[in-house]
Amino acid sequence: MNTSISLKHLEFFIKIVDCGGLSEAAAQLNVSPSAVSKSLAAMEDTLGTTLIKRTTRSITLTDAGQYLFNRATKLLNEFDETLNTTSGYYHSPQGELRITCSIAFGYSRLVNLVDKYRTQYPDVNLYIDLNDNFVNLNETDFDIALRISTAPPQNYAMRKLVPIRWAWCASPGYLAKKGMPQRRVELVNHDCLVYPGLTPVLKVADEQERLHQLKLHMPIQANSSLVLLKSVLEDQGVAYLPTYLIGDHIQKEEITPLMLDGTITCETHALYALYFPSKYSNPKVRSFIDFLVAELGTLPAWDNWIPG
């Protein structure tokens, strides 16, 4: 299509939708209402379709208009990102950094990390999305996805930040009532707080060395590590939790890690920063990932209690 539609046309169109009317968009853009109307008419004439249905009181996007609005918004965001990256390549990080992260890690650790980062880079503003669902960076405008995984997706650039360790644990109050287990098989005598799919299935070998799954008493099951943490702190049972959640409580002696069969922690996951290679040249993206690497180190602060 030999189109005469420009970025300015798209900017006017997006502003009409965002403001809910042509006059409102004109005021925001500091142009005349007729200029906004002519821009929209030119786009519809060039594309051969109606983008916006107008009444005296409101506007409504057609299906074609909704499609264009979604794609044009992403296009202009990427265009601005390209210009900002180009102009600021050798300058200090600035602007908005958009991060998506799992709920438990974000709540327990990311807030403190962000505070330290902004001390070094005060010109960066952060938008944080806490979400346990996988966020497709191809379909969103996030700059970085922080994910805890055993096998992160391979269709992004990534940086492995730090191992994530897990431990069986309970409160001193619970252990005073129920006793301290020494082996995993002894957990059958305890109240086990379980995250289905994350709490490991425990098996024991019989005399013929055949493995059998232990039947645990599970008074609480939840799809949230934060719920299980709260339950542990309230003396409700034994749970298998990531050490980034329980490390501070262990150091305060509010939670006791259990050494079962001679093992106190298991390292099965890692924290990754996922991003697009094209965005790594942006100072704010590069600086935040480099900051996490330096701040977390090989043994993050929440694991300082682990015996050497």
Secondary structure, 3 states (H helix, E strand, C coil): CCCCCCHHHHHHHHHHHHHCCHHHHHHHHCCCHHHHHHHHHHHHHHHCCCCEEECCCCEEECHHHHHHHHHHHHHHHHHHHHHHHHHCCCCCCCEEEEEEECHHHHHHHHHHHHHHHHHHCCCEEEEEEECCCCCCHHHCCCCEEEEEECCCCCCCEEEEEEEEEEEEEECHHHHHHHCCCCCHHHHHHCEEEECCCCCCCCEEECCCCCEEECCCEEEEECCCHHHHHHHHHCCCCEEEEEHHHHHHHHHCCCCEECCECCECCEEEEEEEEEECHHHCCCHHHHHHHHHHHHHHCCCCHHHCCCCC
